[in-house]
């Protein structure tokens, strides 16, 4: 199947903005790549030869004006490898335990939906720590399904739109989900219809106004073919207000890393050199992500 590219309106204010400006541009034009090169870039998080250029809307949001169609995305996402960025499962689990410590202050939760659970390490620990009783998954990547079945006996959805609106959740979780979804307005409105009256949405996204993003500029690793837009704390707040949600919190999160991994990554970003460094010690850093929780806002309906 050949990949389709479509034009987008601003996903934060929903306007066809006229006064946006190009902020981060890709060095390579999409039209110069073959389809197999695009697929290779898609399947490797470190291959940043190409990403769609990012524009700053008047509303403050940062987004790609051109991106893959939903149909093409579905195909691209259907077969990918495990999505751990920290290069190490133990580090991944430490980061997830940190998210659980944030979530547990607002729980426990009975019926939960996790979108994009990937290898399921968050869900597994949420259940183990009794923060969550019952969990369903939406995971487009079928390669992960056998792992997820070990964690929850419930059915696994490939797509959120498959879920009947009569099913209601107390909490919907999406760790690094919203910065992958081009039509966030429709997507969050579907989440809204699956939440009960007091329901909340919790997630983690990259912060495009973080110190790291400002230092690395166009070399910031989150400028990526996978991200049709990137949030900052203001743009996520105004997006959720626009779709009728109320803020519970927005807070910077920690990421756990092996220092060697971090050095390798930094060398790759700055000097484009691949280096393998002997594992050193663990470090936790506020590396340019934030967690958020928003609640259905009964008053504005
Ligand atoms: Zn906008």
Boltz pocket constraint, residues with backbone or C-beta under 6 A from the ligand:
constraints:
  - pocket:
      binder: B
      contacts: [[A, 10], [A, 11], [A, 12], [A, 13], [A, 14], [A, 15], [A, 17], [A, 57], [A, 58], [A, 59], [A, 60], [A, 61]]
      max_distance: 6.0
